[in-house]
Amino acid sequence: MKLRYVAFIVVMVLMSVSCGQVTKETLSPVPTERIMPSGKRVVIMPFADYTPDSSPELYWRRNLLVTEALEDEFSRYGLMTALEEDVVDYLLSEHIIEPPEIFFADTPNNNYMRSEAESGDWSAAMVEELNYAITRNEDLEKREKQQLKVDSGSQGSALHISLSSQEVAKIGDFFGADYIIRGRLIEFEKGVAKDDFNPFHVGMLPFFFNSSQRMLFGLAKSENYELMDKMAIGGILGTAVGSANKNFPFDEKTKTETSGHPLFGPTVTSTTDYHALNTALWGVAGARAAYLAHNGGKVPRAVVQIRIMVQDARTGRLVWSNRSEVEVIPESIYADQEYRKLIAKAIRRATSSLVRSFVATVEGDLLTVPVEAVPVADNKS
């Protein structure tokens, strides 16, 4: 009877905890309750993109991530930022930047080559040739469109205004800003950390084969050679273990047969030995373990390199410039391996260090966070 009550209580507890939702705030708002507004305003310009394998979609995505992180960091020190949508609209109206379709021709040929380059069915050299052909077609399309507009007498986007000191001062006056923030996206790399020998990052089996392969064979010319080196190590070790374990996984069998009289008849004893088979199986198992270790133990990494230039919005003079590169890898094999979170953390770290360096160099007073005075208790009786 008691067991029935206990089972009923357990079922009710399980049913009660399965209801509702779990809410997790992955990105908290910047704390501003102790930040005094500095009264200064900055304008963040779209960054120049020098990252490899660039595309219009990835460019705008990278710019958005960096701009959002910079806005948070400037707000942390009481510096207000102009709305990014207003900045882009102004730059488009002044023809300082052009719409994406001017630079990236969306033609059937280019779309077909893009799909082939992204399919993964071609070698690296062929993908490079396809990307080169796409870039060349885009340049030709851009020149043809601009030439048509010039020939038709329409100035429009055929004119391009460089961002000179006068233009910087004009932007600053339009937005009532103190600083103009410009920058370059130099590196946005997604991949795996190749030379990571931390067992907490890659796991014990990959750590063993990675370290032993480098110790015995050194650095191979390609990943395939490293795989062969590791499988050779695994096969040799497995063969050695199999040779020492004669009766595992298959034990030897002994069979005794007696013919004729029980006392005087001959007795024949036959032994079936599986030592060679066990040794071969252990060797294959060792090579297989090396193969799995080589394909496992991949540590994702995200690398971000950004340069920021700050200009005086009244004169266009460069007042500060610096660069930061951040690499982020999971802390352990149990940490989050998603590239999106790794790259977001790298961006936040890079922008945080850059903005803090700028504030410490140019606006040092903003580093002092005002603290409200604590009322003193009256001790008079």
C-alpha positions in Angstrom: 0.0 0.0 0.0 2.8 2.4 0.9 4.6 1.6 -2.4 1.4 2.6 -4.3 1.4 6.0 -2.5 5.1 6.5 -3.2 4.6 5.7 -6.9 1.6 8.1 -7.1 3.7 10.9 -5.6 6.6 10.3 -8.0 4.3 10.4 -11.0 2.7 13.7 -9.8 6.1 15.3 -9.2 7.2 14.3 -12.7 4.0 15.7 -14.2 4.3 18.9 -12.4 7.9 19.6 -13.4 7.1 19.0 -17.1 4.7 21.9 -17.3 5.7 25.5 -18.2 8.7 27.0 -20.1 12.3 27.6 -19.4 13.5 31.1 -20.1 17.2 31.9 -20.4 18.5 35.4 -21.1 21.6 34.8 -23.3 22.4 38.5 -23.7 21.6 41.0 -21.0 21.1 44.8 -21.6 24.0 47.0 -20.9 23.8 48.3 -17.3 23.3 52.0 -17.4 21.9 52.9 -14.0 25.3 54.1 -12.8 26.4 55.7 -16.1 26.1 59.5 -16.3 25.5 60.7 -19.9 28.6 62.4 -21.2 26.6 64.6 -23.6 28.8 63.4 -26.5 27.6 61.6 -29.5 29.4 59.3 -32.0 28.4 58.2 -35.5 29.4 54.6 -36.4 30.1 54.3 -40.2 29.8 51.0 -42.1 33.1 49.2 -41.8 35.3 48.3 -44.8 35.3 44.6 -45.3 38.7 42.9 -46.1 37.8 39.5 -44.9 38.4 36.5 -47.2 35.5 34.8 -49.0 33.3 37.9 -48.7 29.8 38.1 -50.0 27.0 40.7 -49.7 25.0 38.7 -47.1 28.0 37.9 -45.0 29.3 41.5 -45.2 26.0 43.0 -43.9 25.8 40.3 -41.2 29.3 41.0 -40.0 28.7 44.8 -40.0 25.6 44.4 -38.1 27.2 42.3 -35.4 30.1 44.7 -35.0 27.9 47.8 -35.0 25.6 46.4 -32.4 28.5 45.5 -30.1 30.1 48.9 -30.6 26.8 50.6 -29.7 26.6 48.7 -26.5 30.2 49.5 -25.5 29.9 53.2 -26.2 26.7 53.3 -24.2 28.6 51.6 -21.4 30.7 54.8 -21.1 27.8 57.2 -21.6 28.5 58.0 -25.3 25.3 58.0 -27.4 25.3 56.7 -30.9 23.4 57.8 -33.9 20.8 55.4 -35.3 22.5 53.1 -37.8 19.5 53.2 -40.2 19.7 57.0 -40.3 23.5 56.8 -41.0 23.0 54.4 -43.9 20.2 56.5 -45.3 22.3 59.6 -45.2 25.3 57.9 -46.8 23.1 56.5 -49.6 21.5 59.9 -50.3 24.9 61.5 -50.5 26.3 58.7 -52.7 29.1 58.0 -50.3 28.1 54.3 -50.4 26.2 52.5 -53.0 23.4 49.9 -52.9 24.5 46.3 -52.9 23.1 45.6 -56.3 25.5 48.1 -57.9 28.5 46.1 -56.7 27.2 42.5 -56.8 25.5 41.6 -60.1 22.7 39.1 -59.6 22.9 37.2 -62.9 22.0 33.6 -63.8 25.6 32.8 -64.6 26.9 34.2 -61.3 24.1 32.5 -59.3 25.0 29.2 -61.0 28.7 29.5 -60.2 27.9 30.5 -56.6 25.8 27.4 -56.2 28.6 25.2 -57.6 31.2 26.9 -55.5 29.1 26.2 -52.3 28.1 22.7 -53.2 31.3 21.1 -51.9 31.7 18.9 -55.0 34.8 20.8 -56.4 38.4 21.0 -55.3 39.8 24.1 -53.5 41.5 25.2 -56.7 38.3 25.0 -58.7 36.3 26.9 -56.1 39.0 29.6 -56.2 38.6 29.9 -59.9 34.8 30.1 -59.7 35.0 32.8 -57.1 37.5 34.7 -59.3 35.2 34.4 -62.3 32.2 35.7 -60.2 34.3 38.7 -59.0 35.4 39.5 -62.5 31.8 39.3 -63.8 30.6 41.6 -61.0 33.3 44.2 -61.8 32.3 44.1 -65.5 28.6 44.5 -64.6 29.4 47.4 -62.3 31.4 49.3 -64.9 28.8 48.7 -67.6 26.0 50.1 -65.3 28.0 53.1 -64.3 29.0 53.8 -68.0 25.3 53.6 -69.0 24.3 56.1 -66.4 27.1 58.5 -67.4 26.2 58.2 -71.1 22.5 58.8 -70.4 23.4 62.1 -68.6 22.2 60.8 -65.2 24.7 61.6 -62.5 23.1 59.6 -59.7 25.1 56.8 -58.3 27.7 57.0 -61.0 29.5 59.6 -58.9 31.3 58.5 -55.8 32.3 60.9 -53.1 35.4 60.0 -51.1 35.2 60.3 -47.3 37.5 63.3 -47.0 37.9 65.5 -43.9 35.3 67.9 -45.3 32.8 65.1 -45.7 33.6 63.8 -42.2 32.9 67.3 -40.8 29.7 67.5 -42.9 28.5 64.2 -41.4 29.4 65.3 -37.9 27.5 68.5 -38.4 24.4 66.7 -39.8 24.2 64.3 -36.8 25.5 66.8 -34.2 28.3 64.3 -33.4 31.7 64.7 -31.6 33.4 61.6 -33.1 33.1 59.7 -36.4 33.9 56.0 -35.9 35.3 54.2 -38.9 36.9 50.8 -39.2 38.0 47.7 -41.1 36.9 44.1 -40.8 40.2 42.4 -41.3 39.6 38.8 -40.2 36.4 36.7 -39.5 37.6 33.1 -39.5 35.6 30.0 -38.8 37.5 26.7 -38.5 39.1 24.3 -36.1 42.1 24.8 -33.9 44.6 22.5 -35.5 47.4 22.4 -32.9 45.5 22.0 -29.7 47.0 19.4 -27.4 44.9 20.1 -24.4 43.1 16.8 -23.4 40.2 18.9 -21.8 39.6 20.5 -25.2 40.0 17.6 -27.6 39.4 14.5 -25.4 41.8 11.8 -24.2 42.0 9.6 -27.2 42.7 12.4 -29.8 45.2 13.9 -27.3 47.1 10.6 -27.1 47.3 10.1 -30.9 48.0 13.8 -31.7 50.8 14.1 -29.2 52.4 10.7 -30.1 52.1 11.4 -33.9 53.9 14.8 -33.5 56.5 13.3 -31.2 57.4 10.4 -33.6 56.7 11.8 -37.1 56.7 15.6 -36.6 54.5 17.9 -38.7 53.2 16.2 -41.8 52.6 17.9 -45.1 48.9 17.3 -45.2 46.1 16.0 -43.0 46.0 12.7 -44.9 49.7 12.0 -44.0 48.9 12.7 -40.3 46.0 10.2 -40.5 48.4 7.5 -41.9 50.9 8.3 -39.1 48.3 7.9 -36.4 46.8 4.7 -37.9 50.4 3.3 -38.0 50.8 4.1 -34.3 47.4 2.6 -33.4 48.1 -0.5 -35.5 51.5 -1.1 -33.9 50.2 -0.6 -30.4 47.2 -2.8 -31.0 49.4 -5.5 -32.4 51.6 -5.3 -29.3 48.6 -5.6 -27.0 47.1 -8.4 -29.0 50.4 -10.3 -28.9 50.5 -10.0 -25.1 46.8 -11.1 -24.7 46.9 -14.5 -26.4 43.4 -15.6 -25.3 41.3 -12.4 -25.8 38.8 -12.0 -27.4 39.0 -15.6 -28.6 40.3 -18.2 -26.1 42.2 -21.3 -27.3 40.3 -24.6 -27.4 41.7 -27.9 -26.4 40.0 -31.1 -27.6 40.9 -34.6 -26.3 39.8 -37.8 -28.1 40.3 -41.4 -27.0 40.0 -44.5 -29.2 40.0 -48.2 -28.4 40.2 -49.6 -24.9 39.9 -46.9 -22.2 43.1 -48.1 -20.6 45.2 -49.0 -23.6 43.7 -47.0 -26.4 45.6 -44.0 -27.8 44.6 -40.5 -26.6 44.8 -37.6 -29.1 44.8 -34.0 -27.9 44.3 -31.2 -30.4 44.6 -27.5 -29.6 43.1 -24.7 -31.6 45.2 -21.5 -31.1 43.6 -18.1 -31.9 46.7 -16.1 -31.0 47.4 -14.9 -34.5 43.7 -13.9 -35.0 43.7 -12.0 -31.6 46.8 -10.2 -32.6 45.3 -9.1 -36.0 42.1 -8.0 -34.4 43.9 -5.9 -31.8 46.0 -4.3 -34.5 42.9 -3.5 -36.6 41.2 -2.1 -33.5 44.1 0.1 -32.7 44.2 1.5 -36.3 40.4 2.1 -36.1 40.8 3.9 -32.8 43.4 6.1 -34.4 41.1 6.8 -37.3 38.3 7.8 -35.0 40.6 10.0 -32.9 41.8 11.8 -36.0 38.3 12.6 -37.2 37.2 13.5 -33.7 38.7 15.9 -31.2 38.1 18.9 -33.5 38.0 22.1 -31.5 36.0 24.9 -33.2 37.6 28.3 -33.2 36.4 31.8 -34.1 38.9 34.5 -35.0 38.0 38.2 -35.2 40.4 41.0 -36.1 39.0 44.6 -36.2 40.7 48.0 -36.6 38.9 51.1 -35.5 39.7 54.7 -36.4 38.1 57.7 -34.6 38.0 61.1 -36.3 37.1 64.5 -34.8 33.6 65.2 -36.2 34.4 69.0 -36.5 37.8 68.9 -38.3 38.0 65.3 -39.6 41.4 64.9 -37.9 42.3 61.4 -36.8 42.4 61.3 -33.0 42.8 57.6 -32.3 43.3 54.3 -34.0 43.9 50.8 -32.8 43.4 47.1 -33.7 42.4 44.0 -31.8 42.4 40.3 -32.7 40.5 37.8 -30.5 40.4 34.0 -30.8 37.7 32.0 -29.0 37.7 28.3 -28.5 35.5 26.2 -26.2 36.8 25.9 -22.7 36.3 22.1 -22.6 34.7 19.3 -24.6 31.5 19.9 -22.6 31.3 23.6 -23.5 29.1 25.1 -26.2 30.6 24.3 -29.6 28.3 26.5 -31.7 30.2 28.9 -34.0 27.5 31.6 -33.8 28.2 32.0 -30.0 31.9 31.8 -30.4 32.0 34.5 -33.0 29.6 36.7 -30.9 31.9 36.3 -27.9 34.9 37.2 -30.0 33.3 40.3 -31.3 32.2 41.5 -27.9 35.7 41.0 -26.5 37.4 42.8 -29.4 35.0 45.8 -29.4 35.1 46.0 -25.6 38.9 46.2 -25.5 39.0 48.7 -28.4 36.4 51.1 -27.0 38.0 50.9 -23.5 41.4 51.8 -25.1 39.8 54.7 -26.9 38.1 56.0 -23.8 41.2 55.6 -21.7 43.3 57.5 -24.3 40.9 60.2 -25.4 38.1 60.4 -22.9 39.7 59.3 -19.6 37.1 61.0 -17.4 34.5 58.6 -18.6 36.3 55.7 -16.9 35.4 57.1 -13.5 31.9 55.8 -12.7 30.1 58.2 -10.4 29.0 56.7 -7.2 26.1 58.2 -5.2 27.1 59.5 -1.8 26.1 57.2 1.1 24.1 59.1 3.7 25.9 59.2 7.1 23.8 58.1 10.1 23.1 60.7 12.7 24.7 59.6 16.0 23.2 62.4 18.1 21.1 61.3 20.9 
